[in-house]
Amino acid sequence: MVQLADVARLAGVSKSTASRALSRPDMVSAQTRERVREAAAQLKFRHNPAARALTTGRTGMLGLILPTLSNPYFGPLVLGAQQAAEELDSHLLVAVSEHSPEREQRLAERLAGQVDGLLISSLGTDAEVRRLARLRPTVVLERLVPGLPCVLVDTPTGLVALVEHLVAQGHRHIAYVPGPPGSWGDRHRTDAVTGALEAAGGNPTVTRPYPPTFDAGIAVADRIPRGVTAVIAYNSSITLGLLHGLPLHGRRVPADIALASADDLALLGATTPSITTLDLPVAECGTRAVNRLRALLTGTRAPRVTTLPARLVVRESTPPAR
């Protein structure tokens, strides 16, 4: 069986340096780290996480707790976080709370004994998130919790730009279809849409909250008031449902009503018509969160809050108002 000493010998470093290169890569130079990794790969050496935990006090595991996997938003976020973790020679454990603060607490307590730190996208209160953060070093995803490191996409500012585009196209009565009840992000998205439209002298309509699904878009299609000339949906799944559901109630997109989405995670550029949307750097959000957690674990200085910009993409679904 290949031993760590074999890797160290091939790489031309001491055994302790080889161990640090594999378990604490931030503590060695990039050149040394790469030389040790190449030697480990050549010898097909696998570092034992249990042994690493005994010698360093760290498991190399990071925990990611999400409220759901039914929202397509979280797919690229997990991918970005996983890729960043792999680059840091760490592993990502993903758990789903299904929108339950109680289940989220239990998951965090269970993961706390296995991971070095936590990444949390929570629907709980600030106090509940802070309680979780006392278990392990924690970075919060997609919301601001005062006093905790946070990484989020600035969707509200993107929605202001989207409303301004619609207003410039002559739309004044715009409906917004919000997402899950209790969502911190959606509360700020709603405020952004209504505030921007009211500032422009328009008339906002906000429907009741809906789950971020295609069926929800179908369901809300016949509940958009007749005076509305444009609709903005919380996410791309609801948008696709509206695109199919509105014509069933005599409202063609975009001939009779404009349609836009707060994200582009369902390839809305490939629909007919193509949908105006916000391009959100969700995968980068996951990557930045893992890197921020690593900085927290190693005591490296880093910004408390990292905000990533959203980009407006104008397409065929938002022509001038009739």
Protein Blocks (a to p, Z undefined) as FASTA:
>chain_A
ZZfklmmmmnopafklmmmmmmmmmlpcfklmmmmmmmmmmnopacdfklmmmmnopghi
acdddfbfkbmklmmmmmmmmmmmmmnopacddddekhpaklmmmmmmmmmmmmmbdcdd
dfbdfklmmmmmmmpccddehiacehiacddddfklmmmmmmmmmmmnopabdcddddde
hiaklmmmmmmmmmmmmmnopacddddddddbfklmmmmmmmccfklcbdcdfblmlmmm
mmmmmmmnopacfkloccddfbfklopmlpccddddddddfklmmmmmmmmmmmmmnopa
cdfbdcddddddddfklccdZZ
